[in-house]
């Protein structure tokens, strides 16, 4: 029970990595605030947790809206009396070379992936400062450390999140708040599956091609990232601060292998 008694907010917890993390956190004793913009998906995650004997509640939030991000933090604090972990997981992908991207599409990716880390953190951190403890996990990507074709907007946001993580750690270390980043590779979430099926004539061939980027020869699973998030959220990671944790099957460091 590595998170026994801890209250954890996970944004984007209605599916994929967020849902897997919510289930994993709850299995280790956490009370999970399942935060998502999609009520049906979020409530389904709560049901999956409670059916397994865990503790969870749903919080509806658009992480790009200040009032909603503040309401999320205030609601969880009012309901449980503390916030121990914030996992800024909510995010979207972005496709295209820079000159191909429409400004509106660029702004959407920037808003969700960067503003969606800034706003939940802005309103949760004062509570963590007050209790003099906390752990924040920001979802970056291995793309922050490498070039990848046709991902200009996504790469820009994930690089920003990694830099923001380091800066946040310097600012909040004195309050006993740890801030770290997860850098996944290609994870076979429902979103990725749908993208591949909608974007390629032969999705299976596309999957086979993507697998060759990993030293592991396989795509990651949401559960792989959930385990890494669990570690960063737990007291086992008490001496890890401002760090990137790669969950990429060897994409970044395998380029020269």
N, C-alpha and C positions, 0 to 999 in steps of 0.2 A: 504493500500500500504506500507507494512512493509519494503520492500527493494527498495523503490522508489529511482531511481538514482544510485543504486549500480551496479557495474560490477562484475559478478560472474563467475568463472571458475568451471565447474563440470567435473571431469574426469570419464570415463565410463558412459557417459550420453546417450549412444545409446539405452539403454534398462534398464529394472528393476528399481531398486532404483534410479539410475542416471537419467533415463528419467523422472520418477515421480517427482524427486526433481527439475529438470530443468523446468518442466511445472509449478510446484508450485511456484518456485522462480519468474518465469516470470509473473505469475498471480498477484504477489505482487509488481510488478513494476521493477524488476531487468532486466538488460541486461545480457543475459546468453551466455557465450562462451561454446558451447557444444563440449567437447573434447572426442574423441573416436578413437580407432584403426580401427573401421569399418566405412568407409565413408557412406555406404548406411543407416546404422542404425542411425548414427549421423545426417545425412541430414534429415531423417524422423522425428527425434526429433525437429529439427529446424522448419520443416514444420508444425508440430503440434502446436508449439508455435506461429509462425507467423500467422497461420490460425485463431488463437484465439486473434489476435491483439497484441501479445507480440513481444519483440525484442530479436533476437538471431542470432548467427552465428556459423558455424561449424569450428572446428580446428582439423585437423588430427594429432594424436599423438600416439606414442608408449611410454608409461610412463617409460619404462626401458631404453630408449636411451637418453643419455644426450643432444645431439644436438637437438632432437625433443622436449624434455621438455623445453629447453631454447627457441627454436623457438616458442613454444606455448605461453610462457610468453611474449616474445618480440612482437609477433603478436597482442595479446590482448591489450597490452600496447600501441602499435602504433595505433591500430584501435580506442581505446576508451579513452586513456589518463590516465587510472587508473585501479587498480585491488583492489576491496574491499573484495572479498571473494574467497577463494580457498577451494573447497570441494574435498578432495582426496578420491574419491569413487571407482575408478577402482580396481578390485581385482578378484582373482579366488579361487576356493575351492581346497582342497587337501584331498585325501582319503587314508586310510591305517594306520596300526601300523608302528612304526618307522622302524623295521627290514624288513618290506615288501616294503618300498618305494625305488624306484630306484633313484640314485643320480641326474639324469637329471630331474626327476619329482620334487624332493625336490628343486633343484636350480630354477626351473621355478616358483614355488609357492613363494619362498623367493624373487625372482627378482621382480615379479609383485606386491606382497603385501607389501613389505618393500621398495625396491628400487623405486617402483612406488609411494610411499609417499615422500621419500627423494628427488628425482629429481625435481618433480614439485614444491615442497616447496623451494628447493635450489634456483631456478631461479625466483620464484614469490616474495619471502621474500625481496630481495633488493629493489624492487619497493614499497613494503609496508613500509619498513624502511624509504625510501625517502619521502613518503607521511605521515608518522607517524600515520598510522592506518591500520587496516586490521583484518579479522577473518579467521582462518583456521580450517577446520573440517576434522578430520582424521577418516577413517572407520576402527574401530576395530571390536570386536564381543564379545558377552557375553561369548564365549569360552575362552576369556582371563582371566576369573574369575572362571572357573570351569573345571572339567575334562569331556571329551566326547570321547567315544570310536572311534577308527579308524580315528582320525583327527589330527595326530601328526604334520604334516607340517603346516596345517592351524592354529592350536593352537599356534605354535611357532611364526608365523608371526603376529597374532593378539595380542598376548601378547607383542611382540616387539613394535607394533604400539602404544599400550596404554602407554608403558614406554617412547617411543619417544615423545609422545604428552606432557607428563608432563615435560620432559626435555626442549622441545622447548618452552613451556610456560615460564619457568624460564629465558631462554635466551632472549626472545623477548618481555617480559612484558613492559620493559622500552621504547619500541617503540610504545606502544599502540596497540600491536597486540595480539589478543586473540587466543588461540589454545585449542580446545576441541576435544573429541573423542565420536563417536557414537558406542554403543554396542548393536546391534540388536540380537534378537534370530533368530529362523527359520522364514524366510520371503518367502512367496510364490511368488517368481519371476519366469519368464520363464526358467531361468537356473535351479532352484530347481525343477520345474515341469518336465523338460526334464531329469534331473538326476534321479528322482524317477521313471520315466517311463522306463528308460533304465537299472536301477539297481535292480528293484524288480519285481518278478512275479506278485505281486498284489499291484500296486501303491496305491490304495485306502486304503488298510490295512496299508501300510507304513505311509501314511498321518495320519491315525487314531492313530497310535502308537506315532508318533511325537507330535501330539496334546496333548497327555497326559503329556508331559514334561512341558507344559505351565500351569500356574494357570488359565489363561484365557480360556483354553480348545480349543483354536483356533490358527491357524498359523497367523503370521503377514502379512500385505500387504505392498507393496512398498510405498503406500501413508502414512502409519503409520510412516515410517522412514523419508519420505520427510517432514512431519510436524515437526518432531524433528530437522531435519537439518535446516529448515526454522527458527525455534526459535533460534538456535545457531548462525545462520548467521545474525539475526536481532539485532538491538540495545536493544531489550528487554533483551538480554543475556549479557549486557555489564559488569555485575559483576560476570560472570561465566568464570573461567579461569583454564585451565589445568584439566578439570573435565571429567569423564566418564558419559555419559547419556545413561541409559539403556532403550532399546526399545525391550523388550524381553518377554512380556506377563507373567512375573513373574518367568522365568526359574531359574535365579540365586538365588533370595531370597525366592523362593518357595520350595527349596529342603527340608527344614526342617518343612514345613507346615503340 
